Amino acid sequence: MGTKTVRLDDDVYERIKSKKRADETFSDAIDRLTSEWTLLDFADGDSPADPARHRELIERSEQAGTEDSENRLERLGIDTDSDG
């Protein structure tokens, strides 16, 4: 796999840098930040009139959001255990 040089405005560079994880390269961070799915990705080809499928997609989206939030909080050292 080859590489490319990309020019970024300073503010864009700083935004990416602020979201880059310690164990990531800039390429890894950009890949992660630009490849996240949306609900529309799951709905591709599915009828929006199917309430059961719509509910399933919403639940999947909410679960992914919850997991993402918990992961972010854990990286910040915040306990996400709901027992206490």
Residue pairs with C-beta under 8 A, 6 or more apart in sequence:
3 27
8 16
16 26
16 29
16 30
16 33
17 26
19 29
19 33
20 26
20 28
20 29
21 28
21 29
21 75
24 32
39 57
39 58
39 61
42 57
42 60
42 61
43 57
46 53
46 57
47 53
48 54
70 80
73 80
74 80
